[in-house]
């Protein structure tokens, strides 16, 4: 794992990562997303949720919890390519990805901050997988000072065995609906939806968010 402290920017998700039109994320997690997309048949249904300096709003509106990492561009919601709302064989790769990122419930492996899937309200097989990247504390609609990622590039490893998971915190407090950072959004393509809590509609462009 490595810490990326270079300034972030909200950018469109590249074509190499199947996604819903208009979805964006912090550019610092793009290499990780590309790496994941090469190994799992993911489709991103939501990334950054919030305003841009030009006044345009991107992402799912008011469908994430108040403290969701979606508001910093450091979370994605995933479903399988060609999958539906039924937990069937098409979801097997997404389940495998979830178990790779969080082999023990409430103990995600780094660089993931929170993983929402089976066992988390509003998430799971037939709904969606939420992945959040670990990052410095940041208010809604601002870019974190640093982000933790797994290194990828020309010399990237092909082994997909995850590092040792973090030990669960004791006691583990019950997560609010949708988990501590996940929200309870569903794909914006007609899947099962549920309202989140505490999403704000800002009156102007957020400080630090790139175009």
LINMOPE-V772404 format. One record per pair of residues at least 24 apart in sequence whose ideal C-beta (glycine too) atoms are under 7 Angstrom apart, sorted by sequence separation. I is the first residue (numbers start at 0). J is the second residue. If there is no record, write none. Layout:
i=I j=J
i=I j=J
This chain:
i=3 j=27
i=17 j=41
i=18 j=42
i=19 j=43
i=22 j=46
i=23 j=47
i=45 j=69
i=109 j=133
i=17 j=42
i=18 j=43
i=19 j=44
i=47 j=72
i=17 j=43
i=46 j=72
i=16 j=43
i=46 j=75
i=45 j=75
i=94 j=124
i=100 j=130
i=12 j=43
i=45 j=76
i=97 j=128
i=43 j=75
i=44 j=76
i=96 j=128
i=43 j=76
i=12 j=46
i=23 j=57
i=43 j=77
i=44 j=78
i=90 j=124
i=42 j=77
i=90 j=125
i=93 j=128
i=21 j=57
i=41 j=77
i=42 j=78
i=42 j=79
i=110 j=147
i=9 j=47
i=42 j=80
i=86 j=124
i=109 j=147
i=110 j=148
i=40 j=79
i=86 j=125
i=110 j=149
i=40 j=80
i=85 j=125
i=84 j=125
i=9 j=51
i=32 j=75
i=68 j=112
i=28 j=73
i=25 j=71
i=25 j=72
i=24 j=72
i=25 j=73
i=23 j=72
i=78 j=127
i=129 j=178
i=131 j=180
i=77 j=127
i=24 j=75
i=76 j=127
i=77 j=128
i=40 j=92
i=129 j=181
i=39 j=92
i=76 j=129
i=77 j=130
i=108 j=161
i=109 j=162
i=39 j=93
i=108 j=162
i=74 j=129
i=75 j=130
i=119 j=174
i=121 j=176
i=74 j=130
i=108 j=164
i=109 j=165
i=120 j=176
i=121 j=177
i=122 j=178
i=39 j=96
i=74 j=131
i=107 j=164
i=108 j=165
i=120 j=177
i=73 j=131
i=106 j=164
i=107 j=165
i=127 j=185
i=73 j=132
i=102 j=161
i=106 j=165
i=119 j=178
i=122 j=181
i=126 j=185
i=127 j=186
i=99 j=159
i=106 j=166
i=139 j=199
i=35 j=96
i=73 j=134
i=103 j=164
i=106 j=167
i=140 j=201
i=99 j=161
i=102 j=164
i=105 j=167
i=115 j=177
i=119 j=181
i=121 j=183
i=9 j=72
i=17 j=80
i=68 j=131
i=71 j=134
i=115 j=178
i=120 j=183
i=103 j=167
i=141 j=205
i=113 j=178
i=126 j=191
i=140 j=205
i=141 j=206
i=142 j=207
i=71 j=137
i=105 j=171
i=113 j=179
i=115 j=181
i=141 j=207
i=142 j=208
i=113 j=180
i=112 j=180
i=113 j=181
i=140 j=208
i=70 j=139
i=70 j=140
i=71 j=141
i=73 j=143
i=71 j=142
i=71 j=143
i=121 j=193
i=73 j=146
i=44 j=127
i=50 j=140
i=49 j=140
i=28 j=132
i=74 j=180
i=84 j=190
i=84 j=191
i=76 j=184
i=78 j=186
i=0 j=109
i=0 j=110
i=64 j=175
i=68 j=180
i=64 j=177
i=66 j=179
i=67 j=180
i=69 j=182
i=66 j=180
i=67 j=181
i=67 j=182
i=25 j=142
i=31 j=148
i=34 j=151
i=64 j=181
i=28 j=146
i=30 j=148
i=31 j=149
i=64 j=182
i=27 j=146
i=63 j=182
i=28 j=148
i=31 j=151
i=62 j=182
i=25 j=146
i=27 j=148
i=30 j=151
i=34 j=155
i=38 j=159
i=63 j=184
i=62 j=184
i=59 j=184
i=59 j=187
i=64 j=195
i=65 j=196
i=62 j=194
i=63 j=195
i=64 j=196
i=65 j=197
i=62 j=195
i=64 j=197
i=65 j=198
i=61 j=195
i=7 j=142
i=63 j=198
i=7 j=143
i=61 j=198
i=7 j=146
i=45 j=184
i=4 j=144
i=4 j=145
i=3 j=145
i=44 j=186
i=45 j=187
i=2 j=145
i=3 j=146
i=44 j=187
i=44 j=188
i=2 j=147
i=3 j=148
i=0 j=147
i=1 j=148
i=0 j=149
i=1 j=150
i=54 j=204
i=50 j=201
i=52 j=204
i=51 j=204
i=50 j=204
i=50 j=205
i=49 j=205
i=52 j=208
i=51 j=208
i=53 j=210
i=52 j=210
i=51 j=210
i=19 j=187
i=19 j=188
i=9 j=208
i=10 j=209
i=9 j=209
i=8 j=209
